[in-house]
Amino acid sequence: MSANKINKNFNKEGLSLIRPLADRVVVKPLPMEEVTKGGIVLPDTAKEKPQKGEVVAVGPGRLLDNGQRVAVDVKVGDKVLYSKYAGNEVKLDGEEYLILREADILGVIE
């Protein structure tokens, strides 16, 4: 196995990552604010699920019936908004990730 193949399966911290298939995207949820604008500290039980995250891996794209592949519109490093209950939660090397379909991503935060 070449060094390039090994490095593609690890992020910059050396932790293993997931290689998504088709139009799936791996997102690392960004932490929610623990204090409201009014200064109220929120306990863990009162927090909503995060809807913002950073893309850490992108699949090759969706395969059409005619055999052509449609590339995914987001890239690694993009900050995205996604549907509240979308995707599958995965824990890898102590970190939580979401595996989403491209359709579950609502937009890119610029």
Backbone hydrogen bonds in HBPLUS format (Angstrom, degrees):
<---DONOR---> <-ACCEPTOR-->    atom                        ^
c    i                          cat <-CA-CA->   ^        H-A-AA   ^      H-
h    n   atom  resd res      DA  || num        DHA   H-A  angle D-A-AA Bond
n    s   type  num  typ     dist DA aas  dist angle  dist       angle   num
A0006-ILE N   A0002-SER O   3.27 MM   4  6.61 158.3  2.32 148.4 154.1     1
A0007-ASN N   A0003-ALA O   2.94 MM   4  6.13 167.0  1.96 153.5 157.0     2
A0008-LYS N   A0004-ASN O   3.02 MM   4  6.16 142.2  2.17 145.4 154.4     3
A0009-ASN N   A0006-ILE O   3.17 MM   3  5.68 148.6  2.28 111.1 119.3     4
A0010-PHE N   A0007-ASN O   3.21 MM   3  5.33 166.6  2.23 109.5 112.1     5
A0017-LEU N   A0009-ASN O   3.03 MM   8  5.72 156.7  2.09 143.8 144.3     6
A0011-ASN N   A0015-LEU O   2.98 MM   4  5.65 158.8  2.02 155.4 158.6     7
A0014-GLY N   A0011-ASN O   2.90 MM   3  5.32 162.0  1.94 117.7 123.1     8
A0024-ARG N   A0021-LEU O   3.08 MM   3  5.78 156.0  2.14 137.2 144.8     9
A0061-GLY N   A0022-ALA O   2.88 MM  39  4.67 154.3  1.94 124.9 120.9    10
A0102-GLU N   A0023-ASP O   2.92 MM  79  5.67 131.2  2.16 149.8 162.6    11
A0059-GLY N   A0024-ARG O   2.95 MM  35  5.42 147.7  2.05 171.2 176.3    12
A0025-VAL N   A0100-LEU O   2.72 MM  75  5.23 153.6  1.79 151.7 159.9    13
A0100-LEU N   A0025-VAL O   2.85 MM  75  5.23 166.9  1.87 160.3 159.4    14
A0026-VAL N   A0057-ALA O   2.88 MM  31  5.03 165.7  1.90 141.8 146.7    15
A0056-VAL N   A0026-VAL O   2.86 MM  30  5.69 167.5  1.88 153.4 157.7    16
A0027-VAL N   A0098-LEU O   2.82 MM  71  5.12 163.9  1.85 153.1 158.7    17
A0098-LEU N   A0027-VAL O   2.78 MM  71  5.12 156.4  1.84 152.6 160.5    18
A0028-LYS N   A0054-GLU O   2.84 MM  26  5.26 167.3  1.85 150.7 151.4    19
A0054-GLU N   A0028-LYS O   2.95 MM  26  5.26 159.5  1.99 139.2 140.8    20
A0030-LEU N   A0052-LYS O   2.91 MM  22  5.70 171.3  1.91 132.2 134.8    21
A0042-LEU N   A0034-GLU O   2.74 MM   8  5.35 169.9  1.75 158.6 162.1    22
A0036-THR N   A0040-ILE O   2.85 MM   4  5.23 162.1  1.88 146.4 149.1    23
A0039-GLY N   A0036-THR O   2.93 MM   3  5.20 163.1  1.96 111.5 116.7    24
A0046-ALA N   A0043-PRO O   3.07 MM   3  5.53 147.1  2.18 112.5 121.6    25
A0047-LYS N   A0044-ASP O   3.40 MM   3  5.43 155.8  2.46 100.8 107.7    26
A0082-TYR N   A0051-GLN O   2.92 MM  31  5.32 153.9  1.99 142.5 149.6    27
A0053-GLY N   A0080-VAL O   3.00 MM  27  5.47 147.7  2.11 149.6 156.7    28
A0080-VAL N   A0053-GLY O   2.80 MM  27  5.47 160.5  1.83 157.2 163.7    29
A0055-VAL N   A0078-ASP O   2.90 MM  23  5.46 164.8  1.93 160.9 165.6    30
A0077-GLY N   A0055-VAL O   2.84 MM  22  5.27 168.1  1.85 142.1 145.4    31
A0062-ARG N   A0070-VAL O   3.04 MM   8  5.22 125.3  2.35 152.3 146.5    32
A0070-VAL N   A0062-ARG O   2.77 MM   8  5.22 165.4  1.79 158.4 161.5    33
A0064-LEU N   A0068-GLN O   2.76 MM   4  5.38 177.8  1.76 173.6 172.9    34
A0067-GLY N   A0064-LEU O   3.05 MM   3  5.37 163.4  2.08 114.0 117.5    35
A0078-ASP N   A0075-LYS O   3.14 MM   3  5.86 165.8  2.16 141.6 143.4    36
A0109-ILE N   A0079-LYS O   2.67 MM  30  5.35 165.9  1.69 149.0 154.0    37
A0081-LEU N   A0107-GLY O   2.87 MM  26  5.36 159.9  1.91 151.7 155.3    38
A0106-LEU N   A0081-LEU O   2.76 MM  25  5.45 144.5  1.88 137.9 148.6    39
A0083-SER N   A0104-ASP O   3.12 MM  21  5.77 156.5  2.18 158.6 165.7    40
A0086-ALA N   A0083-SER O   3.34 MM   3  5.22 166.6  2.36 112.0 110.5    41
A0088-ASN N   A0099-ILE O   3.04 MM  11  5.24 150.2  2.13 132.7 140.3    42
A0099-ILE N   A0088-ASN O   2.90 MM  11  5.24 155.8  1.96 143.2 151.0    43
A0090-VAL N   A0097-TYR O   2.80 MM   7  5.17 164.3  1.82 152.5 153.5    44
A0097-TYR N   A0090-VAL O   2.72 MM   7  5.17 159.6  1.76 162.9 168.6    45
A0092-LEU N   A0095-GLU O   2.86 MM   3  5.36 156.6  1.91 157.0 160.7    46
A0095-GLU N   A0092-LEU O   3.01 MM   3  5.36 166.4  2.03 117.4 121.0    47
A0104-ASP N   A0101-ARG O   2.98 MM   3  5.45 149.8  2.07 112.7 121.4    48
A0105-ILE N   A0102-GLU O   3.10 MM   3  5.52 158.7  2.15 111.5 118.2    49
